[in-house]
Amino acid sequence: MKKILLPTDFSKNSVNAIRYATKLFANVPCTFYVLNVFRIPHLTNEELLDQNISNLTLVEDEMYDASRQELENLLKEIPQNDKHIFEALSDYNLLSLAVKEVVDTKDVELIVMGTKGATGAKEIFLGSNASDVIMKNTCHVIAVPEYSDFKPPKEIVFPTDFQINYELKDLAPLLSLAEMQGAMLRIVHFTDKDELDEIQHQNKNILDSFLINVDHTYHFLTMDDFEDGINCFIQSRGTIDMIAIIARHYNFFERLFFKPKVKALSFHSKVPLFVIHQLTD
């Protein structure tokens, strides 16, 4: 049975991500762990000194009860599926720490979470919560944008510079999803060179051997700006349902998602991002 973690703060975008996950894996036996993380609002040292410890404990207990009630109400709204089991979890903690604990103790293999994305040039593209979960955990993550309506992923973009010597276990989550959905992989390489070097050719051949059972196409685009390139590619096709990226590929990953952005990356408003972490032995 597949084990999937669904963090929620009961916002519209987090609930949308839950619905996305249940539809994406509608035909797969799954246990979904629906996690709400809460904390007492920040108090200064002086305010802490003024508070009685018992009062703080009471507030925490009240927040826990409210969290459990909200989770119960949320689960009632999720359409029933005989293949799906839901377990509600509440935790007084930091989100990234709470997520890591659930991933470790429940042997979770995938996190699906919502993200509002940036609303201004000073904000990080994915939002701090999604960024923390992706960067501080080794579990695969599907980040679902706020305005993303569920569409079965029939075309998945997989950008690569062919510098990574992929192993089958690294690509297994992507291949499994593509085979399950009957999806086409669009493998995109952005370059300012005329051809691949020897190492890139070797890595491409290895990648080819892994994709024998998955429909795929290669696209070589002469662009040296990754952000602009992926944006243009997705907009030009108009049929892309998901972006998949290997988290180790930080020269792509950090540039795209973890620096303040001024450019309008419009495709991100609707296209979910599948972040795959390379497994260590």
C-alpha positions as CSV (number, residue, x, y, z in Angstrom):
1,M,0.0,0.0,0.0
2,K,1.3,3.4,-1.0
3,K,1.9,5.8,1.9
4,I,1.4,9.5,1.2
5,L,1.6,12.5,3.5
6,L,-0.8,15.4,3.0
7,P,0.2,18.5,5.1
8,T,-2.7,20.9,5.6
9,D,-3.4,24.2,7.3
10,F,-7.0,24.0,6.1
11,S,-6.5,26.7,3.5
12,K,-8.0,26.5,0.1
13,N,-4.7,25.6,-1.6
14,S,-3.8,22.8,0.9
15,V,-7.3,21.3,0.5
16,N,-6.9,21.5,-3.2
17,A,-3.7,19.5,-3.0
18,I,-5.4,16.8,-0.9
19,R,-8.1,16.5,-3.6
20,Y,-5.4,16.4,-6.3
21,A,-3.6,13.5,-4.5
22,T,-6.8,11.5,-4.0
23,K,-7.6,11.9,-7.7
24,L,-4.1,11.2,-8.9
25,F,-4.0,7.9,-7.0
26,A,-7.7,7.1,-7.3
27,N,-7.0,3.5,-8.5
28,V,-4.1,2.9,-6.2
29,P,-4.4,1.4,-2.6
30,C,-3.1,4.2,-0.4
31,T,-2.8,5.3,3.2
32,F,-3.0,9.1,3.4
33,Y,-1.6,10.8,6.5
34,V,-3.4,14.1,6.8
35,L,-1.1,16.3,9.0
36,N,-2.0,19.6,10.6
37,V,0.9,21.4,12.4
38,F,0.2,24.2,14.8
39,R,2.1,26.4,17.2
40,I,1.3,29.1,19.8
41,P,2.0,32.5,18.2
42,H,5.5,33.8,18.8
43,L,5.9,35.4,22.3
44,T,8.7,37.7,23.3
45,N,10.8,36.7,26.3
46,E,9.0,39.3,28.4
47,E,5.6,37.9,27.4
48,L,6.8,34.3,28.2
49,L,7.8,35.5,31.7
50,D,4.3,36.9,32.2
51,Q,2.6,33.7,31.2
52,N,1.9,30.9,33.6
53,I,3.2,27.5,32.3
54,S,-0.2,25.9,33.0
55,N,-1.9,28.6,30.9
56,L,0.4,27.9,28.0
57,T,-0.3,24.2,28.3
58,L,-4.0,24.9,28.3
59,V,-3.7,26.9,25.1
60,E,-1.7,24.1,23.5
61,D,-4.4,21.6,24.5
62,E,-7.1,23.8,23.1
63,M,-5.2,24.2,19.8
64,Y,-4.8,20.5,19.6
65,D,-8.5,19.9,20.1
66,A,-9.3,22.5,17.5
67,S,-6.9,20.9,15.1
68,R,-8.4,17.4,15.6
69,Q,-11.9,18.8,15.0
70,E,-10.9,20.6,11.8
71,L,-9.3,17.4,10.5
72,E,-12.4,15.5,11.3
73,N,-14.5,18.0,9.4
74,L,-12.0,18.0,6.5
75,L,-12.0,14.2,6.1
76,K,-15.8,14.2,5.9
77,E,-15.6,16.3,2.8
78,I,-13.2,14.0,0.9
79,P,-15.0,11.6,-1.5
80,Q,-15.0,8.0,-0.3
81,N,-12.8,5.5,-2.1
82,D,-12.5,1.9,-1.0
83,K,-8.9,1.9,-2.0
84,H,-8.0,4.8,0.4
85,I,-7.4,4.9,4.1
86,F,-7.0,8.2,6.0
87,E,-5.2,8.9,9.2
88,A,-5.5,12.3,10.9
89,L,-2.4,13.7,12.6
90,S,-2.0,16.8,14.7
91,D,1.4,18.1,15.9
92,Y,2.6,21.0,17.9
93,N,5.8,21.6,16.0
94,L,7.6,23.3,13.2
95,L,6.3,22.1,9.9
96,S,9.5,20.8,8.5
97,L,10.3,18.9,11.7
98,A,6.7,17.5,11.9
99,V,6.9,16.3,8.3
100,K,10.2,14.6,8.8
101,E,9.0,12.8,11.9
102,V,5.9,11.4,10.0
103,V,8.0,10.5,7.0
104,D,10.4,8.6,9.2
105,T,7.9,6.9,11.5
106,K,5.3,6.0,8.9
107,D,7.7,5.1,6.1
108,V,6.1,7.7,3.8
109,E,7.2,7.6,0.2
110,L,5.5,10.8,-1.1
111,I,4.4,14.2,0.1
112,V,1.7,16.1,-1.7
113,M,1.2,19.7,-0.6
114,G,-0.3,22.9,-1.8
115,T,1.7,26.1,-2.4
116,K,0.5,29.6,-2.9
117,G,3.7,30.7,-4.7
118,A,4.9,34.2,-4.8
119,T,2.6,37.2,-4.8
120,G,5.4,39.8,-5.1
121,A,9.1,40.1,-6.1
122,K,10.3,39.8,-2.5
123,E,8.8,36.4,-2.0
124,I,10.3,33.0,-2.7
125,F,8.6,31.3,-5.6
126,L,7.3,28.2,-3.9
127,G,6.6,29.8,-0.5
128,S,8.6,29.1,2.6
129,N,6.6,26.1,3.8
130,A,7.0,24.1,0.6
131,S,10.6,25.2,0.2
132,D,11.4,23.9,3.7
133,V,9.7,20.6,3.2
134,I,11.5,20.0,-0.1
135,M,14.9,21.1,1.1
136,K,14.9,19.6,4.6
137,N,13.4,16.2,3.8
138,T,14.6,13.4,1.4
139,C,11.0,12.3,0.6
140,H,9.6,13.0,-2.9
141,V,7.2,15.9,-3.1
142,I,4.4,16.9,-5.4
143,A,3.8,20.7,-5.0
144,V,0.4,21.7,-6.2
145,P,-0.1,25.4,-7.1
146,E,-3.1,27.2,-5.6
147,Y,-5.0,27.5,-8.9
148,S,-4.2,24.1,-10.3
149,D,-7.3,22.1,-11.2
150,F,-6.7,18.3,-11.4
151,K,-5.8,16.9,-14.8
152,P,-4.4,13.4,-15.2
153,P,-0.7,14.1,-16.1
154,K,-0.5,13.0,-19.7
155,E,2.5,15.1,-20.5
156,I,5.3,15.6,-18.0
157,V,8.3,17.8,-18.6
158,F,11.6,16.5,-17.4
159,P,14.4,19.0,-17.7
160,T,18.0,17.8,-17.6
161,D,21.5,18.9,-18.6
162,F,22.6,15.2,-19.0
163,Q,25.3,15.8,-16.4
164,I,23.8,13.5,-13.8
165,N,24.6,9.8,-14.1
166,Y,21.0,8.6,-13.2
167,E,20.4,5.2,-11.7
168,L,17.1,3.4,-12.2
169,K,16.1,3.8,-8.5
170,D,16.5,7.6,-9.0
171,L,14.0,7.7,-11.8
172,A,11.7,4.9,-10.5
173,P,9.1,7.4,-9.0
174,L,8.8,9.3,-12.2
175,L,8.7,6.1,-14.4
176,S,6.0,4.6,-12.1
177,L,3.8,7.7,-12.3
178,A,4.3,7.9,-16.1
179,E,3.4,4.3,-16.6
180,M,0.4,4.5,-14.2
181,Q,-1.0,7.5,-16.0
182,G,0.1,6.5,-19.6
183,A,2.0,9.8,-19.7
184,M,4.4,11.1,-22.3
185,L,7.7,12.4,-20.9
186,R,9.0,15.5,-22.6
187,I,12.8,15.5,-21.9
188,V,14.1,19.0,-22.3
189,H,17.7,20.1,-22.6
190,F,18.6,23.7,-22.7
191,T,22.1,24.5,-24.1
192,D,24.1,27.1,-25.8
193,K,26.4,24.4,-27.4
194,D,26.0,22.7,-30.7
195,E,26.1,19.1,-29.4
196,L,26.5,17.0,-26.3
197,D,29.9,16.1,-25.0
198,E,31.0,12.5,-24.3
199,I,29.8,12.3,-20.7
200,Q,26.4,13.8,-21.7
201,H,26.0,11.3,-24.5
202,Q,26.8,8.4,-22.1
203,N,24.2,9.7,-19.6
204,K,21.6,10.2,-22.3
205,N,22.1,6.6,-23.4
206,I,21.7,5.4,-19.8
207,L,18.5,7.4,-19.6
208,D,17.3,5.9,-22.9
209,S,17.7,2.4,-21.4
210,F,15.4,3.3,-18.5
211,L,12.7,4.8,-20.7
212,I,12.1,1.7,-22.8
213,N,8.6,1.2,-21.4
214,V,7.6,4.9,-21.3
215,D,6.7,7.1,-24.3
216,H,9.1,10.0,-24.5
217,T,10.5,12.6,-26.7
218,Y,13.7,14.7,-26.5
219,H,13.7,18.5,-27.0
220,F,17.0,20.4,-27.4
221,L,16.5,24.1,-27.1
222,T,19.2,26.7,-27.7
223,M,18.7,28.8,-24.5
224,D,21.1,29.5,-21.7
225,D,18.4,30.7,-19.2
226,F,16.7,27.8,-17.6
227,E,13.8,29.8,-16.2
228,D,12.9,31.4,-19.5
229,G,13.5,28.2,-21.4
230,I,11.1,26.0,-19.3
231,N,8.6,28.8,-19.3
232,C,8.6,29.2,-23.1
233,F,8.5,25.5,-23.7
234,I,5.5,24.9,-21.5
235,Q,3.6,27.9,-22.8
236,S,4.4,27.0,-26.4
237,R,3.0,23.4,-26.0
238,G,0.0,24.3,-23.9
239,T,-0.5,20.7,-22.9
240,I,2.0,20.2,-20.1
241,D,0.4,18.8,-16.9
242,M,3.5,18.4,-14.6
243,I,7.1,19.3,-14.2
244,A,9.4,16.7,-12.8
245,I,12.9,17.5,-11.5
246,I,15.7,15.6,-9.6
247,A,16.3,17.5,-6.4
248,R,20.1,16.9,-6.6
249,H,20.1,19.0,-9.7
250,Y,20.6,22.1,-7.5
251,N,22.1,24.3,-10.2
252,F,18.7,24.1,-11.8
253,F,16.6,23.7,-8.7
254,E,17.9,26.5,-6.5
255,R,17.9,29.0,-9.3
256,L,14.4,28.3,-10.3
257,F,12.7,28.0,-6.9
258,F,14.7,29.6,-4.1
259,K,15.7,33.0,-5.1
260,P,13.5,36.1,-5.2
261,K,11.9,36.3,-8.6
262,V,10.9,39.4,-10.6
263,K,10.0,37.7,-13.9
264,A,6.5,36.4,-14.4
265,L,6.7,32.6,-14.6
266,S,3.0,32.2,-15.6
267,F,3.1,28.4,-16.1
268,H,3.8,27.9,-12.4
269,S,0.3,29.1,-11.5
270,K,-1.2,25.9,-12.7
271,V,1.4,23.2,-13.3
272,P,2.3,20.9,-10.4
273,L,5.9,20.3,-9.6
274,F,7.2,16.7,-8.9
275,V,10.5,16.9,-6.9
276,I,12.4,13.6,-6.8
277,H,15.1,13.1,-4.3
278,Q,17.9,10.7,-5.2
279,L,18.1,7.8,-2.9
280,T,21.2,7.0,-0.9
281,D,22.4,3.4,-0.3
